């Protein structure tokens, strides 16, 4: 199930005694900070949650455009990867698998 930023704001609103617009501003500010750190090429570790890292993805000479199947060449570029922390991994293990 896909959740949106507004769902995160709703969860925080029920936990924190602040106005919804203040929490929305707080979430936006935190996300802007994460974007700024990653845009500098730095990694960001949030204990108990995980680590965001900036990595270089190699280019490919024989990649295919999924829309039309045409061969294209991709150049090396930066991507963000996420490695979950121990606490998050343990929480994910408790999820039930769909049948």
MMTF fields as JSON, N, C-alpha, C and O atoms, coordinates in Angstrom:
{
  "mmtfVersion": "1.0.0",
  "mmtfProducer": "UNKNOWN",
  "numBonds": 395,
  "numAtoms": 396,
  "numGroups": 99,
  "numChains": 1,
  "numModels": 1,
  "chainsPerModel": [1],
  "groupsPerChain": [99],
  "chainIdList": ["A"],
  "bondAtomList": [4, 2, 8, 6, 12, 10, 16, 14, 20, 18, 24, 22, 28, 26, 32, 30, 36, 34, 40, 38, 44, 42, 48, 46, 52, 50, 56, 54, 60, 58, 64, 62, 68, 66, 72, 70, 76, 74, 80, 78, 84, 82, 88, 86, 92, 90, 96, 94, 100, 98, 104, 102, 108, 106, 112, 110, 116, 114, 120, 118, 124, 122, 128, 126, 132, 130, 136, 134, 140, 138, 144, 142, 148, 146, 152, 150, 156, 154, 160, 158, 164, 162, 168, 166, 172, 170, 176, 174, 180, 178, 184, 182, 188, 186, 192, 190, 196, 194, 200, 198, 204, 202, 208, 206, 212, 210, 216, 214, 220, 218, 224, 222, 228, 226, 232, 230, 236, 234, 240, 238, 244, 242, 248, 246, 252, 250, 256, 254, 260, 258, 264, 262, 268, 266, 272, 270, 276, 274, 280, 278, 284, 282, 288, 286, 292, 290, 296, 294, 300, 298, 304, 302, 308, 306, 312, 310, 316, 314, 320, 318, 324, 322, 328, 326, 332, 330, 336, 334, 340, 338, 344, 342, 348, 346, 352, 350, 356, 354, 360, 358, 364, 362, 368, 366, 372, 370, 376, 374, 380, 378, 384, 382, 388, 386, 392, 390],
  "bondOrderList": [1, 1, 1, 1, 1, 1, 1, 1, 1, 1, 1, 1, 1, 1, 1, 1, 1, 1, 1, 1, 1, 1, 1, 1, 1, 1, 1, 1, 1, 1, 1, 1, 1, 1, 1, 1, 1, 1, 1, 1, 1, 1, 1, 1, 1, 1, 1, 1, 1, 1, 1, 1, 1, 1, 1, 1, 1, 1, 1, 1, 1, 1, 1, 1, 1, 1, 1, 1, 1, 1, 1, 1, 1, 1, 1, 1, 1, 1, 1, 1, 1, 1, 1, 1, 1, 1, 1, 1, 1, 1, 1, 1, 1, 1, 1, 1, 1, 1],
  "groupList": [{"groupName": "UNK", "atomNameList": ["N", "CA", "C", "O"], "elementList": ["N", "C", "C", "O"], "formalChargeList": [0, 0, 0, 0], "bondAtomList": [1, 0, 2, 1, 3, 2], "bondOrderList": [1, 1, 2], "singleLetterCode": "X", "chemCompType": "L-PEPTIDE LINKING"}],
  "groupTypeList": [0, 0, 0, 0, 0, 0, 0, 0, 0, 0, 0, 0, 0, 0, 0, 0, 0, 0, 0, 0, 0, 0, 0, 0, 0, 0, 0, 0, 0, 0, 0, 0, 0, 0, 0, 0, 0, 0, 0, 0, 0, 0, 0, 0, 0, 0, 0, 0, 0, 0, 0, 0, 0, 0, 0, 0, 0, 0, 0, 0, 0, 0, 0, 0, 0, 0, 0, 0, 0, 0, 0, 0, 0, 0, 0, 0, 0, 0, 0, 0, 0, 0, 0, 0, 0, 0, 0, 0, 0, 0, 0, 0, 0, 0, 0, 0, 0, 0, 0],
  "groupIdList": [1, 2, 3, 4, 5, 6, 7, 8, 9, 10, 11, 12, 13, 14, 15, 16, 17, 18, 19, 20, 21, 22, 23, 24, 25, 26, 27, 28, 29, 30, 31, 32, 33, 34, 35, 36, 37, 38, 39, 40, 41, 42, 43, 44, 45, 46, 47, 48, 49, 50, 51, 52, 53, 54, 55, 56, 57, 58, 59, 60, 61, 62, 63, 64, 65, 66, 67, 68, 69, 70, 71, 72, 73, 74, 75, 76, 77, 78, 79, 80, 81, 82, 83, 84, 85, 86, 87, 88, 89, 90, 91, 92, 93, 94, 95, 96, 97, 98, 99],
  "secStructList": [7, 7, 7, 7, 2, 2, 2, 2, 2, 2, 2, 2, 2, 2, 2, 1, 7, 1, 7, 2, 2, 2, 2, 2, 2, 2, 2, 2, 2, 2, 2, 2, 2, 2, 2, 2, 2, 2, 2, 6, 6, 7, 7, 3, 3, 3, 6, 6, 6, 3, 3, 3, 3, 3, 3, 3, 3, 7, 7, 7, 1, 1, 3, 3, 7, 6, 6, 6, 7, 7, 3, 3, 7, 7, 7, 7, 3, 3, 3, 3, 3, 3, 3, 3, 7, 2, 2, 2, 2, 2, 2, 2, 2, 6, 1, 7, 7, 7, 7],
  "xCoordList": [0.846, 0.0, 0.892, 1.821, 0.603, 1.38, 0.83, -0.378, 1.728, 1.339, 1.959, 2.966, 1.346, 1.803, 2.295, 2.129, 2.902, 3.399, 2.273, 2.487, 1.078, -0.042, -0.388, -0.864, -0.154, -0.385, 0.618, 0.269, 1.862, 2.876, 2.492, 2.62, 2.024, 1.6, 0.447, 0.415, -0.489, -1.618, -1.152, -1.664, -0.185, 0.35, 1.008, 0.79, 1.808, 2.494, 1.524, 1.746, 0.453, -0.55, -1.205, -1.507, -1.423, -2.035, -1.052, -1.476, 0.257, 1.276, 1.782, 2.15, 1.804, 2.395, 1.3, 0.449, 1.336, 0.323, 0.722, 1.099, 0.629, 0.902, -0.161, -0.854, -0.283, -1.226, -0.74, 0.461, -1.685, -1.366, -0.459, 0.455, -0.7, 0.14, 1.56, 2.505, 1.719, 3.058, 3.816, 5.006, 3.118, 3.747, 4.098, 5.154, 3.224, 3.514, 4.78, 5.633, 4.905, 6.102, 7.335, 8.4, 7.19, 8.301, 8.747, 9.945, 7.804, 8.125, 8.807, 9.804, 8.289, 8.905, 10.336, 11.227, 10.553, 11.881, 12.852, 13.995, 12.405, 13.258, 13.601, 14.758, 12.616, 12.865, 13.779, 14.609, 13.634, 14.541, 15.972, 16.919, 16.128, 17.451, 18.062, 19.254, 17.255, 17.733, 18.174, 19.241, 17.352, 17.708, 19.009, 19.846, 19.178, 20.388, 21.631, 22.646, 21.555, 22.69, 23.044, 24.215, 22.035, 22.289, 22.774, 23.58, 22.296, 22.719, 24.179, 24.799, 24.729, 26.147, 27.014, 28.24, 26.372, 27.111, 27.421, 28.134, 26.891, 27.125, 26.084, 25.012, 26.42, 25.434, 24.797, 25.355, 23.629, 22.883, 22.483, 21.76, 22.959, 22.611, 21.627, 21.876, 20.506, 19.516, 19.437, 18.857, 20.025, 20.113, 18.728, 17.763, 18.647, 17.4, 16.509, 15.537, 16.831, 16.031, 16.827, 16.43, 17.951, 18.767, 19.703, 19.822, 20.364, 21.341, 21.013, 20.787, 20.99, 20.839, 22.239, 22.991, 22.593, 23.907, 23.775, 22.857, 24.711, 24.788, 25.839, 26.985, 25.448, 26.357, 26.351, 25.417, 27.409, 27.475, 26.997, 27.488, 26.038, 25.574, 26.301, 26.333, 26.882, 27.619, 26.683, 25.499, 27.227, 26.463, 26.423, 27.243, 25.489, 25.367, 25.324, 24.673, 26.021, 26.021, 24.818, 24.369, 24.296, 23.206, 21.921, 21.242, 21.591, 20.338, 19.189, 19.401, 17.978, 16.802, 15.794, 15.577, 15.195, 14.106, 12.885, 12.438, 12.334, 11.21, 9.937, 9.084, 9.787, 8.575, 8.543, 7.504, 9.704, 9.685, 10.707, 10.789, 11.484, 12.439, 13.695, 14.564, 13.802, 14.944, 16.208, 16.161, 17.345, 18.613, 19.094, 19.054, 19.545, 20.083, 21.342, 21.542, 22.176, 23.371, 23.132, 22.73, 23.377, 23.226, 24.603, 25.533, 24.721, 25.978, 25.981, 24.919, 27.17, 27.214, 26.485, 26.568, 25.782, 25.044, 24.89, 25.079, 24.549, 24.37, 22.955, 21.985, 22.865, 21.581, 21.644, 22.728, 20.495, 20.427, 20.034, 19.076, 20.783, 20.421, 20.074, 20.515, 19.287, 18.875, 19.183, 18.816, 19.855, 20.136, 19.417, 19.768, 18.419, 17.666, 18.523, 19.417, 18.234, 18.914, 18.377, 17.382, 19.039, 18.682, 17.245, 16.495, 16.862, 15.511, 14.452, 13.447, 14.662, 13.712, 13.673, 12.597, 14.835, 14.872, 14.054, 13.305, 14.198, 13.445, 11.946, 11.16, 11.543, 10.12, 9.582, 8.445, 10.392, 9.962, 9.802, 8.953, 10.614, 10.501, 9.169, 8.714, 8.543, 7.274, 6.066, 4.967, 6.275, 5.174, 4.757, 5.591, 3.468, 2.962, 3.067, 2.781, 3.472, 3.574, 2.196, 1.387, 1.923, 0.63, 0.581, 1.612, -0.609, -0.754, -1.026, -1.176],
  "yCoordList": [-1.178, 0.0, 1.242, 1.352, 2.151, 3.371, 4.444, 4.67, 5.099, 6.205, 7.488, 7.461, 8.597, 9.902, 10.731, 10.355, 11.864, 12.746, 13.165, 13.304, 13.367, 13.78, 12.692, 13.002, 11.41, 10.326, 10.391, 10.134, 10.737, 10.923, 12.089, 12.001, 13.172, 14.335, 13.945, 14.372, 13.151, 12.717, 11.861, 12.003, 10.971, 10.146, 11.042, 10.87, 11.991, 12.887, 13.793, 14.112, 14.211, 15.066, 14.338, 14.954, 13.042, 12.287, 12.041, 11.78, 12.119, 11.874, 13.153, 13.139, 14.254, 15.501, 16.552, 16.699, 17.265, 18.295, 19.603, 20.576, 19.599, 20.782, 20.879, 19.906, 22.049, 22.246, 21.491, 21.306, 21.063, 20.283, 21.051, 20.468, 22.354, 23.132, 23.299, 23.395, 23.336, 23.403, 22.099, 22.111, 20.984, 19.678, 19.516, 18.977, 19.977, 19.924, 20.718, 20.262, 21.897, 22.716, 22.0, 22.028, 21.358, 20.619, 19.466, 19.281, 18.692, 17.576, 18.1, 17.529, 19.169, 19.769, 20.214, 20.024, 20.806, 21.277, 20.116, 20.197, 19.041, 17.859, 17.256, 16.924, 17.116, 16.542, 17.428, 16.923, 18.741, 19.66, 19.484, 19.538, 19.273, 19.033, 17.75, 17.707, 16.7, 15.423, 15.62, 15.15, 16.319, 16.583, 17.37, 17.083, 18.354, 19.178, 18.341, 18.455, 17.514, 16.669, 15.707, 15.562, 15.053, 14.104, 14.799, 14.237, 16.012, 16.767, 17.191, 17.491, 17.218, 17.522, 16.292, 16.387, 15.142, 13.895, 13.18, 12.177, 13.688, 13.079, 12.004, 11.987, 11.103, 10.118, 10.619, 11.473, 10.078, 10.484, 9.239, 8.384, 9.143, 8.01, 8.471, 9.443, 7.766, 8.026, 6.749, 5.753, 6.783, 5.596, 4.985, 5.697, 3.674, 2.966, 2.951, 2.198, 3.77, 3.833, 3.312, 2.333, 3.96, 3.493, 4.567, 5.647, 4.243, 5.149, 5.394, 4.456, 6.658, 7.06, 7.35, 8.106, 6.75, 6.963, 7.374, 6.951, 8.208, 8.608, 7.721, 7.672, 7.024, 6.115, 6.43, 7.041, 6.004, 6.163, 4.874, 3.788, 5.007, 3.857, 3.885, 4.909, 2.753, 2.662, 2.863, 2.531, 3.406, 3.535, 2.196, 1.316, 2.05, 0.827, 1.19, 2.157, 0.41, 0.669, 0.034, 0.521, -1.045, -1.776, -1.767, -2.788, -0.623, -0.518, -0.393, -0.074, -0.647, -0.53, 0.425, 0.426, 1.223, 2.089, 1.191, 0.538, 1.138, 0.224, 0.579, -0.286, 1.826, 2.225, 1.687, 1.232, 1.743, 1.349, 0.265, -0.153, -0.191, -1.258, -0.81, -1.632, 0.455, 0.988, 0.921, 1.186, 0.562, 0.521, 1.942, 2.804, 2.161, 3.461, 3.252, 2.188, 4.262, 4.222, 5.135, 6.286, 4.624, 5.449, 5.799, 4.995, 6.98, 7.454, 7.181, 7.019, 7.129, 6.996, 8.177, 9.312, 7.888, 8.943, 8.578, 7.428, 9.571, 9.359, 8.863, 9.272, 7.974, 7.497, 7.474, 7.447, 7.486, 7.38, 5.958, 5.412, 5.365, 4.039, 4.142, 5.061, 3.199, 3.182, 1.821, 0.789, 1.827, 0.588, 0.692, 1.539, -0.156, -0.059, -0.414, -1.255, 0.242, -0.044, -1.318, -1.878, -1.769, -3.035, -3.002, -3.96, -1.9, -1.804, -1.887, -2.578, -1.199, -1.25, -2.643, -3.137, -3.288, -4.651, -5.594, -6.426, -5.463, -6.329, -6.083, -7.03, -4.831, -4.517, -5.101, -5.572, -5.074, -5.615, -7.134, -7.695, -7.792, -9.248, -9.664, -10.789, -8.76, -9.07, -8.929, -9.373, -8.308, -8.143, -9.478, -10.354, -9.636, -10.859, -10.751, -9.702, -11.822, -11.854, -12.06, -12.818, -11.397, -11.61, -13.002, -13.577, -13.533, -14.886, -14.85, -15.9],
  "zCoordList": [0.0, 0.0, 0.0, 0.8, -0.885, -1.02, -0.089, -0.029, 0.635, 1.514, 0.976, 0.268, 1.321, 0.868, 2.047, 3.207, 1.723, 2.777, 3.714, 4.918, 3.172, 4.028, 5.046, 6.139, 4.699, 5.644, 6.8, 7.952, 6.477, 7.521, 8.425, 9.646, 7.829, 8.612, 9.536, 10.69, 9.052, 9.886, 11.059, 12.169, 10.824, 11.911, 12.96, 14.159, 12.501, 13.426, 14.164, 15.332, 13.504, 14.136, 15.308, 16.33, 15.166, 16.264, 17.406, 18.532, 17.138, 18.159, 18.818, 19.992, 18.077, 18.556, 18.692, 17.816, 19.781, 20.033, 19.352, 20.005, 18.02, 17.215, 16.143, 15.847, 15.569, 14.477, 13.243, 13.047, 12.421, 11.227, 10.27, 9.687, 10.1, 9.192, 9.726, 8.944, 11.044, 11.645, 11.406, 11.093, 11.556, 11.321, 9.85, 9.521, 8.962, 7.53, 7.226, 6.463, 7.816, 7.632, 8.182, 7.566, 9.341, 9.946, 9.049, 8.835, 8.525, 7.627, 6.367, 5.925, 5.787, 4.595, 4.881, 4.053, 6.054, 6.428, 6.585, 6.135, 7.219, 7.389, 6.026, 5.769, 5.165, 3.841, 3.003, 2.247, 3.129, 2.433, 2.937, 2.153, 4.247, 4.817, 4.295, 3.99, 4.189, 3.644, 2.2, 1.805, 1.406, 0.0, -0.102, -0.958, 0.764, 0.731, 1.048, 0.361, 2.069, 2.449, 1.316, 0.965, 0.746, -0.337, -1.599, -2.34, -1.856, -3.039, -2.957, -3.977, -1.744, -1.548, -1.803, -1.842, -1.976, -2.171, -0.869, -0.863, 0.233, 1.548, 1.821, 1.217, 2.746, 3.183, 4.477, 5.166, 4.796, 5.986, 6.756, 6.244, 7.994, 8.851, 9.909, 10.622, 10.005, 11.044, 11.873, 11.439, 13.069, 13.917, 14.154, 14.433, 14.039, 14.238, 13.009, 12.954, 12.03, 10.805, 9.62, 8.988, 9.314, 8.204, 7.689, 8.267, 6.588, 5.994, 4.53, 3.765, 4.153, 2.765, 2.236, 2.85, 1.097, 0.513, -0.944, -1.646, -1.383, -2.777, -3.433, -2.986, -4.489, -5.187, -6.676, -7.195, -7.35, -8.794, -9.444, -9.134, -10.345, -11.122, -12.46, -13.142, -12.823, -14.08, -15.262, -15.2, -16.328, -17.562, -18.292, -18.031, -19.185, -19.982, -21.454, -21.85, -22.255, -23.691, -24.379, -25.416, -23.81, -24.467, -23.643, -23.532, -23.072, -22.334, -23.333, -24.503, -22.859, -23.726, -23.098, -21.886, -23.946, -23.521, -23.297, -24.24, -22.086, -21.826, -22.582, -22.779, -23.01, -23.731, -25.16, -25.637, -25.844, -27.252, -27.606, -28.761, -26.623, -26.87, -27.608, -27.895, -27.912, -28.64, -27.775, -26.573, -28.405, -27.678, -27.414, -28.292, -26.195, -25.815, -24.985, -24.4, -24.939, -24.111, -22.918, -23.084, -21.712, -20.522, -19.983, -20.05, -19.461, -18.897, -17.396, -16.794, -16.786, -15.325, -14.672, -15.14, -13.598, -12.903, -11.434, -11.036, -10.649, -9.213, -8.915, -9.554, -7.929, -7.43, -5.903, -5.32, -5.274, -3.824, -3.478, -4.026, -2.563, -2.085, -0.605, 0.085, -0.13, 1.268, 1.86, 1.298, 2.99, 3.715, 5.06, 5.882, 5.293, 6.548, 7.755, 7.674, 8.876, 10.13, 10.758, 10.298, 11.807, 12.469, 12.982, 12.796, 13.627, 14.193, 13.096, 13.261, 11.992, 10.878, 10.263, 9.924, 10.114, 9.576, 10.44, 9.928, 11.75, 12.672, 12.545, 12.584, 12.394, 12.223, 10.92, 10.876, 9.855, 8.565, 8.615, 7.923, 9.428, 9.556, 10.162, 9.956, 10.908, 11.569, 10.632, 10.963, 9.461, 8.501, 7.942, 7.71, 7.725, 7.108, 5.598, 5.022, 4.97, 3.507, 2.891, 3.425, 1.778, 1.11, 0.514, 0.165, 0.402, -0.145, -1.62, -2.246]
}
